[in-house]
């Protein structure tokens, strides 16, 4: 088995996979001041709870967008599991995907892994929508290359910023409203944030299909907020909540060799 870790700005999504089949999954809070010992104990507790022996893990594959805790993740895993730790973007981790970005090293590891997983399942071209701390679109072209994409503020990030920068606006949760016109401040903020996000995403999908000159290109959604918005996103092909972990599993199987699947 392999341990896969998607280290984001809000959470660390972890999965245990046997080959490309998920065995267990959990989430930890992503904390920049976390120590290696703290993370090691959290991982140990989750492995115990899922009845997984640490010595049964052959390798750890990590996609991180938080460089400040990369060393902590490496140390915690190395102490607990005594298995090789590999990070997407490091020398020696082959992704099998050409990158047409002007500066390839600027591509977030999670975005690249999502593209790898989506191409594996849905072929190319494909559009990946990730609704998390940020909202991102990633494009795989017909020849299977990672072309680039778009980065927008996440819906919850925008709501938090609105409350912080406007003295009379409260903090509210993201919720779908039946009426577009809010009758009080809370419903007005919820309506504006939810439907504003939906219309932005629908509009960008339409523009991407136009730019790709193919309205049939599949759109795959992932990320914690995708499920909240998905009913109102037009042209969505599929929801893949574990897309990043699935992509990491593909890379881990290749990187750590066939023995990791036994």
Protein Blocks (a to p, Z undefined) as FASTA:
>chain_A
ZZdddddfkbccddddehjacfbdcdddddfkbcfklmmmmmmmmmmmnopafklpfbdc
dddfbfklmmmmmmmmmmmnopacddehiahiaghiacfbfblmlpcfklmmmmmmmmmm
nopadddddddfbccdddddfkopafbdcddddfklmmmmmmmmmmkbccddddddfblb
dcbfklmmmmmmmmmmmmmmmmmmmmmmmmnopakbccddedjklmmmmmmmghiabdcf
klmmmmmmmmmmmmnojmlmZZ
